[in-house]
Amino acid sequence: MSNEISKGLISPAIATEFKMIVGEQYMLVDDENLQHYGHDQTEHLQFYPEIVLKPSNTAEIAAIMQLCNKHHLPVTPRGGGTGLSGGALPHLGGVLLSTERLNKIIEIDERNLQVTTEPGVITEVLQNAVKEKGLFYPPDPSSRGSCFIGGNIAENSGGPKAVKYGVVKDYVLNLEVVLPSGEVIWTGANVLKNSTGYNLTQLMVGSEGTLGIVTKIVLKLIPHPKFDLLMLVPFSSLENASAAVSAIFRAGFIPSALELIEIDALKIVSAMVDSSAVPVNDDIAAHLIIEVDGNNMDVLMGEMEAIAELLVQFEAGEIFFADYAQQKAELWKLRRRAAEAVKANGYTIEEDTVVPRAELPALIKGVKLLGQQYGFKAVCYGHAGDGNLHIRINHPTIKNSHGNSEMTLALTALFELVKSLGGTISGEHGIGLIQKPYMQTVFREANLQLMRNIKRAFDPNNILNAGKIVDLNNQVEKR
């Protein structure tokens, strides 16, 4: 297959047209590349596209979409390949469109506190570039060192800083988008307030590449805080750790990050990165990582002391204060690499549930009971400050939830619990392919029909990331 297109939807004539658009170097059909672009970080799933295209600009993407729309070819857009819900999996074959060559930061506007960027810029690279100007782009998913800002737009990503600063949608001002037809639009304006018609910008954020392909992004920035303080708090029970979260906010504090990590997850990630920065004694069930930031060190010290006093009533253990940048970096490394570590240790199925933060104790207790009922182990960690708990599942015989009837029963029970607690099934990872069967758990049919109608309005031929979030037709997956 190294030099010719695989047999399927794409004819040699169409392949020739693709080659004219992107150049032979950026049209890939060899086995190695088809395999690489046929998976992301979702479970152990693999789907093969027929062809991978790597355009370099908006005009090339528009030409590709015009051609695909004309021939009704499925197109799967892909950013950094770090997704966890199957949003970038080419399950229908066809074209895999990578945005990795659209990797320029176009302008940092210090006068208006804005940045204009292409979607293929790595999130941490963007954050570091604006930080050099004294500016701050807060959304920081755990994969910020490898995920693309365009993928963050598609999933409405959050991360630890979301508890104080909000998620991606709170920073997007305007988007250049290539529609499935190949037409190019800007969704809004580079302004802080906009009440001009329907809010197409916010509709695109979190739409997971099903409505259009984002090619330029205008983001709001804020001044970077001068100081931050970090502490690690151990608890003898998961329930006390999660109950303490709500108490912190009720007492009037707003941390810049408030993360929970269960001891089993911490043991796994500590072993993987060979770190002894955090104690992993058997009498500890979980830790909270609590950060505050701002511009007045005396105020921050006072907040940390008051939070520490508050946690005594939840039977917190000895609190560790990270005094140096290296200590802070070590703690954050452990937290950010938790997903990678537990997946490598057999916890291949991840759920991204979110509940009102006061309901976290009930959610964690329910997860453990469901594990006993359905025969799986689970570890919990995540953004406790905003009620967003990542639940990693290790089943002795089931490694992929997608298409597995036994795991579907277990996850349906989990999501029904989440709904009963006032929550929903995804806080920041999106619906994609693997969460789609559970949309009816949290939505009425009227809601789903509205989503289908929106999809049809943007993509009447149903070619762009079809079969993600909602189904329009019966599609046959290509394995």
C-alpha positions as CSV (number, residue, x, y, z in Angstrom):
1,M,0.0,0.0,0.0
2,S,3.0,2.3,0.2
3,N,2.6,4.1,-3.1
4,E,-1.1,3.8,-4.0
5,I,-4.4,4.6,-2.4
6,S,-6.2,1.7,-0.6
7,K,-9.4,0.5,-2.3
8,G,-12.5,2.0,-0.9
9,L,-14.3,5.3,-1.2
10,I,-11.4,7.3,-2.8
11,S,-10.8,6.8,-6.4
12,P,-7.3,7.3,-8.0
13,A,-8.8,10.4,-9.7
14,I,-9.8,12.0,-6.4
15,A,-6.5,11.0,-4.9
16,T,-4.8,12.9,-7.7
17,E,-6.8,16.0,-6.9
18,F,-5.8,15.7,-3.2
19,K,-2.2,15.5,-4.3
20,M,-2.6,18.7,-6.3
21,I,-4.0,20.5,-3.3
22,V,-1.5,19.5,-0.6
23,G,1.4,18.1,-2.5
24,E,2.6,14.5,-2.7
25,Q,4.7,14.9,0.5
26,Y,1.6,15.6,2.6
27,M,-0.7,13.0,1.2
28,L,0.0,9.8,3.1
29,V,-1.3,6.3,2.3
30,D,1.4,4.0,3.7
31,D,0.5,1.5,6.4
32,E,2.6,3.1,9.1
33,N,0.9,6.4,8.8
34,L,-2.6,5.0,8.4
35,Q,-2.0,3.1,11.6
36,H,-0.6,6.2,13.4
37,Y,-3.4,8.4,12.5
38,G,-6.0,5.7,13.1
39,H,-5.9,6.0,16.9
40,D,-5.8,8.6,19.6
41,Q,-5.7,8.1,23.4
42,T,-9.2,6.6,23.5
43,E,-9.0,3.2,25.1
44,H,-7.3,0.7,22.7
45,L,-9.3,1.6,19.7
46,Q,-7.9,1.6,16.1
47,F,-9.7,2.6,12.9
48,Y,-7.9,3.1,9.6
49,P,-8.5,6.0,7.2
50,E,-8.0,5.5,3.5
51,I,-5.8,8.6,3.3
52,V,-4.1,11.2,5.5
53,L,-4.0,14.8,4.3
54,K,-1.8,17.4,6.0
55,P,-2.8,20.9,4.6
56,S,-0.9,24.0,5.5
57,N,-3.5,26.7,5.3
58,T,-7.2,27.7,5.2
59,A,-7.3,27.6,1.4
60,E,-6.1,24.1,1.2
61,I,-8.6,22.9,3.8
62,A,-11.4,24.7,1.9
63,A,-10.4,23.0,-1.3
64,I,-10.3,19.6,0.4
65,M,-13.7,20.1,1.9
66,Q,-15.2,21.2,-1.4
67,L,-13.9,18.0,-3.0
68,C,-15.1,15.8,-0.2
69,N,-18.5,17.4,-0.1
70,K,-18.9,16.9,-3.8
71,H,-18.1,13.2,-3.6
72,H,-19.7,12.6,-0.2
73,L,-16.4,11.4,1.3
74,P,-16.2,11.2,5.1
75,V,-13.6,13.5,6.7
76,T,-12.2,13.2,10.2
77,P,-10.3,16.3,11.5
78,R,-7.5,15.6,13.9
79,G,-5.3,17.8,16.1
80,G,-2.6,16.4,18.5
81,G,-4.3,13.0,18.8
82,T,-4.6,13.3,22.6
83,G,-8.4,12.9,22.7
84,L,-10.1,10.5,25.1
85,S,-13.6,10.1,23.7
86,G,-12.8,9.0,20.1
87,G,-13.5,12.3,18.5
88,A,-10.6,12.0,16.1
89,L,-11.0,8.4,15.3
90,P,-11.7,7.8,11.5
91,H,-14.3,5.1,12.2
92,L,-15.8,5.5,8.7
93,G,-12.6,5.4,6.8
94,G,-12.2,8.1,4.2
95,V,-10.0,11.2,4.8
96,L,-8.1,11.9,8.0
97,L,-7.4,15.7,7.9
98,S,-4.5,16.6,10.2
99,T,-4.1,20.3,11.3
100,E,-0.5,19.8,12.5
101,R,1.0,22.1,9.8
102,L,-1.2,25.0,10.9
103,N,1.1,25.7,13.7
104,K,1.8,29.5,13.8
105,I,1.0,32.0,16.5
106,I,-0.1,34.8,14.2
107,E,-0.1,37.8,16.6
108,I,0.0,38.6,20.3
109,D,-1.9,41.9,20.7
110,E,-0.6,43.3,23.9
111,R,-2.7,46.5,23.6
112,N,-6.0,44.5,23.5
113,L,-4.9,41.5,25.5
114,Q,-5.6,39.1,22.7
115,V,-3.8,36.4,20.7
116,T,-4.5,35.1,17.2
117,T,-3.3,31.6,16.5
118,E,-3.6,28.7,14.1
119,P,-5.1,25.5,15.5
120,G,-2.0,23.3,15.3
121,V,-0.1,25.2,18.0
122,I,0.6,23.1,21.1
123,T,-1.3,24.6,24.1
124,E,1.8,24.9,26.4
125,V,3.7,26.6,23.6
126,L,1.0,29.2,23.3
127,Q,0.9,29.7,27.1
128,N,4.6,30.2,27.3
129,A,4.6,32.6,24.4
130,V,2.0,34.9,26.0
131,K,3.6,34.5,29.4
132,E,6.8,36.1,28.0
133,K,4.6,39.2,27.5
134,G,3.3,39.1,31.0
135,L,0.0,37.6,29.8
136,F,-2.0,34.5,30.8
137,Y,-4.1,32.0,28.9
138,P,-5.4,29.8,31.8
139,P,-7.0,26.7,30.3
140,D,-4.4,23.9,30.8
141,P,-5.5,20.3,30.2
142,S,-3.1,17.7,31.5
143,S,-1.9,17.0,28.0
144,R,-1.0,20.7,27.4
145,G,2.5,19.7,26.4
146,S,1.2,17.8,23.4
147,C,-2.4,18.7,22.7
148,F,-3.3,21.4,20.1
149,I,-5.2,24.6,20.8
150,G,-7.6,23.6,18.0
151,G,-8.4,20.4,19.8
152,N,-9.0,22.3,23.0
153,I,-11.5,24.4,21.0
154,A,-13.2,21.3,19.7
155,E,-13.6,19.8,23.1
156,N,-14.1,23.0,25.2
157,S,-11.2,21.8,27.4
158,G,-10.6,22.8,30.9
159,G,-7.9,21.6,33.2
160,P,-6.9,22.5,36.8
161,K,-7.1,26.3,36.4
162,A,-10.8,26.0,35.3
163,V,-12.0,26.2,38.8
164,K,-11.0,29.9,39.1
165,Y,-10.5,31.0,35.6
166,G,-13.0,29.1,33.5
167,V,-12.7,26.8,30.4
168,V,-11.8,27.4,26.8
169,K,-15.2,28.9,25.9
170,D,-14.6,31.7,28.3
171,Y,-11.6,32.9,26.2
172,V,-12.6,32.4,22.6
173,L,-13.6,35.7,20.9
174,N,-13.7,34.8,17.2
175,L,-13.0,31.8,14.9
176,E,-12.2,31.3,11.3
177,V,-14.0,28.2,10.2
178,V,-14.1,26.1,7.0
179,L,-17.6,24.7,6.7
180,P,-18.2,21.2,5.3
181,S,-19.1,22.8,2.0
182,G,-15.7,24.4,1.8
183,E,-17.0,27.9,2.5
184,V,-14.9,30.0,4.9
185,I,-16.5,32.2,7.6
186,W,-15.6,34.2,10.7
187,T,-18.0,33.4,13.5
188,G,-17.9,36.7,15.4
189,A,-15.7,39.7,16.1
190,N,-12.6,40.4,18.1
191,V,-14.5,42.1,20.8
192,L,-15.3,41.3,24.5
193,K,-19.1,41.8,24.1
194,N,-21.1,40.7,21.1
195,S,-24.9,40.4,21.0
196,T,-25.1,40.3,17.2
197,G,-27.3,37.4,16.1
198,Y,-26.9,33.8,17.1
199,N,-23.6,33.0,18.9
200,L,-21.9,30.9,16.2
201,T,-18.5,31.2,18.0
202,Q,-19.8,29.5,21.1
203,L,-21.7,26.9,19.0
204,M,-18.4,25.9,17.4
205,V,-16.6,25.6,20.7
206,G,-17.2,22.0,22.0
207,S,-18.7,20.8,18.7
208,E,-15.9,18.3,18.3
209,G,-15.2,19.0,14.6
210,T,-18.7,18.0,13.5
211,L,-19.8,21.4,12.3
212,G,-16.7,22.9,10.7
213,I,-12.9,22.9,10.9
214,V,-11.4,25.8,12.8
215,T,-8.4,27.4,11.0
216,K,-7.8,30.6,13.0
217,I,-8.5,31.4,16.6
218,V,-8.7,34.7,18.5
219,L,-8.4,34.3,22.3
220,K,-8.8,36.7,25.2
221,L,-5.8,37.0,27.5
222,I,-5.5,38.3,31.1
223,P,-2.5,39.6,33.0
224,H,-0.4,36.8,34.5
225,P,-0.5,36.5,38.3
226,K,2.8,37.2,40.0
227,F,2.7,34.6,42.7
228,D,1.3,31.1,43.5
229,L,1.3,28.8,46.5
230,L,0.8,25.1,46.5
231,M,0.0,22.6,49.2
232,L,-0.6,18.9,49.3
233,V,-3.2,17.6,51.8
234,P,-3.5,13.9,52.7
235,F,-6.8,12.3,53.9
236,S,-7.6,8.9,55.5
237,S,-10.8,8.6,53.5
238,L,-12.0,9.5,50.0
239,E,-15.3,10.8,51.5
240,N,-13.5,13.3,53.7
241,A,-11.2,14.5,50.9
242,S,-14.2,15.1,48.6
243,A,-16.3,16.6,51.3
244,A,-13.5,19.1,52.1
245,V,-13.7,20.4,48.5
246,S,-17.1,22.0,48.9
247,A,-16.3,23.3,52.4
248,I,-13.4,25.3,51.0
249,F,-15.7,27.2,48.6
250,R,-18.4,27.7,51.2
251,A,-15.9,29.4,53.4
252,G,-15.3,31.9,50.6
253,F,-12.0,30.7,49.1
254,I,-11.5,30.3,45.3
255,P,-8.3,28.3,44.7
256,S,-6.7,28.6,41.3
257,A,-6.5,24.8,41.3
258,L,-8.1,22.1,43.5
259,E,-7.3,18.6,42.4
260,L,-8.1,15.2,44.0
261,I,-6.0,12.1,43.4
262,E,-6.8,8.8,44.9
263,I,-3.9,6.9,46.5
264,D,-4.0,3.9,44.1
265,A,-3.5,6.3,41.2
266,L,-0.8,8.1,43.0
267,K,1.1,4.9,43.7
268,I,1.0,4.0,40.0
269,V,2.1,7.3,38.7
270,S,4.8,7.7,41.4
271,A,6.3,4.3,40.3
272,M,6.2,5.3,36.6
273,V,8.0,8.6,37.1
274,D,10.2,7.2,39.9
275,S,9.1,9.9,42.3
276,S,9.0,9.9,46.1
277,A,7.7,13.5,46.3
278,V,4.4,12.4,47.8
279,P,4.0,10.0,50.7
280,V,2.0,6.9,49.7
281,N,1.3,5.3,53.1
282,D,-1.4,2.7,53.4
283,D,-3.3,4.9,55.9
284,I,-3.8,7.6,53.3
285,A,-6.8,7.2,50.9
286,A,-6.4,10.4,48.8
287,H,-4.7,13.7,48.5
288,L,-5.9,17.2,47.6
289,I,-3.6,19.5,45.6
290,I,-4.6,23.1,46.5
291,E,-3.2,26.1,44.7
292,V,-3.9,29.8,45.2
293,D,-2.5,32.6,43.0
294,G,-2.6,36.4,42.8
295,N,-0.4,39.5,43.1
296,N,-0.2,39.9,46.9
297,M,1.9,37.3,48.7
298,D,0.7,38.3,52.1
299,V,-2.9,37.7,51.1
300,L,-2.1,34.3,49.6
301,M,-0.3,33.2,52.7
302,G,-3.3,34.2,54.7
303,E,-5.6,32.2,52.5
304,M,-3.5,29.1,52.6
305,E,-3.3,29.2,56.4
306,A,-7.0,29.6,56.7
307,I,-7.7,26.7,54.3
308,A,-5.3,24.5,56.3
309,E,-7.2,25.4,59.5
310,L,-10.5,24.6,57.8
311,L,-9.3,21.1,56.7
312,V,-8.6,20.0,60.3
313,Q,-12.3,19.3,60.8
314,F,-12.1,16.8,57.8
315,E,-9.3,14.8,59.5
316,A,-6.6,16.0,57.2
317,G,-3.2,14.6,57.7
318,E,0.1,16.5,57.8
319,I,0.1,19.2,55.2
320,F,3.0,19.6,52.8
321,F,3.7,23.1,51.5
322,A,5.7,23.2,48.2
323,D,8.1,26.1,48.9
324,Y,10.2,26.0,45.7
325,A,9.4,25.9,42.0
326,Q,11.0,22.5,41.7
327,Q,8.7,21.0,44.3
328,K,5.6,22.5,42.7
329,A,6.7,21.2,39.3
330,E,7.2,17.7,40.8
331,L,3.7,17.7,42.3
332,W,2.1,18.9,39.0
333,K,4.0,16.3,37.1
334,L,2.5,13.5,39.2
335,R,-1.0,14.9,38.7
336,R,-0.6,15.5,35.0
337,R,0.8,12.1,34.2
338,A,-1.8,10.2,36.2
339,A,-3.9,9.3,33.2
340,E,-1.0,8.0,31.2
341,A,0.3,5.9,34.2
342,V,-3.0,4.3,35.1
343,K,-3.8,3.5,31.5
344,A,-0.5,1.7,31.2
345,N,-1.4,-0.3,34.3
346,G,-4.7,-1.6,32.8
347,Y,-7.1,1.1,33.6
348,T,-8.0,1.6,29.9
349,I,-11.6,2.8,30.2
350,E,-11.9,6.5,31.3
351,E,-15.1,8.4,32.1
352,D,-15.2,12.2,32.5
353,T,-18.1,12.7,34.8
354,V,-19.1,16.0,36.4
355,V,-21.4,16.7,39.3
356,P,-22.1,19.7,41.6
357,R,-19.0,19.7,43.8
358,A,-21.0,19.0,47.0
359,E,-22.1,15.7,45.4
360,L,-18.6,14.4,45.0
361,P,-18.7,12.2,48.1
362,A,-21.8,10.5,46.8
363,L,-20.3,10.0,43.3
364,I,-17.1,8.4,44.6
365,K,-19.0,6.1,47.0
366,G,-21.3,5.1,44.1
367,V,-18.4,4.4,41.8
368,K,-16.9,2.0,44.3
369,L,-20.2,0.2,44.8
370,L,-20.7,-0.1,41.0
371,G,-17.2,-1.6,40.7
372,Q,-18.2,-4.3,43.2
373,Q,-21.4,-5.0,41.3
374,Y,-19.9,-5.1,37.8
375,G,-16.5,-6.7,38.6
376,F,-14.1,-3.8,37.9
377,K,-11.6,-1.8,39.8
378,A,-11.7,2.0,39.6
379,V,-9.4,4.8,40.5
380,C,-10.6,8.4,40.8
381,Y,-8.7,11.7,40.2
382,G,-9.4,15.0,38.6
383,H,-10.6,18.5,39.0
384,A,-12.5,18.2,42.3
385,G,-12.8,22.0,42.5
386,D,-15.4,22.1,39.8
387,G,-16.9,18.6,40.4
388,N,-15.2,17.0,37.4
389,L,-14.0,13.5,38.4
390,H,-12.0,11.3,36.0
391,I,-12.9,7.7,36.7
392,R,-10.5,5.1,35.3
393,I,-11.8,1.5,35.1
394,N,-9.8,-1.7,35.0
395,H,-11.9,-4.7,34.1
396,P,-10.1,-8.1,34.1
397,T,-11.4,-9.1,30.6
398,I,-12.8,-5.9,29.0
399,K,-10.3,-3.3,27.8
400,N,-12.6,-1.2,25.5
401,S,-16.0,0.0,26.5
402,H,-16.9,0.8,22.9
403,G,-19.3,-1.8,21.5
404,N,-19.1,-4.0,24.6
405,S,-22.6,-4.9,26.0
406,E,-21.4,-5.8,29.4
407,M,-19.6,-2.6,30.0
408,T,-22.5,-0.6,28.4
409,L,-24.7,-1.9,31.3
410,A,-22.1,-0.8,33.9
411,L,-21.6,2.6,32.3
412,T,-25.3,3.2,31.9
413,A,-25.7,2.6,35.7
414,L,-22.8,5.0,36.3
415,F,-24.3,7.7,34.2
416,E,-27.7,7.3,35.7
417,L,-26.1,7.8,39.1
418,V,-24.4,10.9,37.8
419,K,-27.7,12.3,36.4
420,S,-29.4,11.6,39.7
421,L,-26.8,13.7,41.4
422,G,-27.5,16.6,39.1
423,G,-24.5,16.0,36.9
424,T,-23.7,15.0,33.3
425,I,-21.6,12.5,31.4
426,S,-18.7,14.7,30.2
427,G,-17.0,17.7,31.8
428,E,-14.2,18.3,29.3
429,H,-13.4,15.2,27.2
430,G,-16.4,15.4,24.9
431,I,-18.8,12.8,23.6
432,G,-17.1,11.7,20.4
433,L,-17.7,8.1,19.5
434,I,-17.6,6.2,22.8
435,Q,-20.0,8.4,24.9
436,K,-22.6,8.8,22.1
437,P,-24.7,5.8,23.3
438,Y,-25.3,7.5,26.6
439,M,-26.6,10.8,25.4
440,Q,-30.1,9.6,25.8
441,T,-29.4,9.1,29.5
442,V,-29.0,12.8,30.1
443,F,-31.1,14.3,27.3
444,R,-34.6,14.1,26.2
445,E,-35.3,13.2,22.5
446,A,-36.3,16.8,21.9
447,N,-32.7,17.9,22.8
448,L,-31.1,15.3,20.6
449,Q,-33.4,16.2,17.7
450,L,-32.3,19.8,18.0
451,M,-28.6,18.7,17.9
452,R,-29.3,16.6,14.8
453,N,-31.0,19.6,13.1
454,I,-28.0,21.8,13.9
455,K,-25.7,19.2,12.4
456,R,-27.8,19.0,9.2
457,A,-27.9,22.8,8.8
458,F,-24.1,22.9,8.8
459,D,-23.4,19.6,7.1
460,P,-26.3,18.4,5.0
461,N,-24.3,15.7,3.4
462,N,-23.1,14.4,6.8
463,I,-19.4,14.1,5.8
464,L,-17.6,15.9,8.6
465,N,-16.8,13.8,11.6
466,A,-20.1,11.9,11.0
467,G,-21.3,9.5,13.7
468,K,-19.8,11.6,16.5
469,I,-22.0,13.1,19.3
470,V,-25.3,12.2,17.5
471,D,-26.1,9.9,14.6
472,L,-28.0,11.1,11.5
473,N,-27.9,7.9,9.5
474,N,-26.7,4.4,10.0
475,Q,-23.0,4.5,9.3
476,V,-20.9,1.4,9.0
477,E,-17.6,1.6,10.9
478,K,-14.4,0.7,9.1
479,R,-12.0,-1.2,11.4
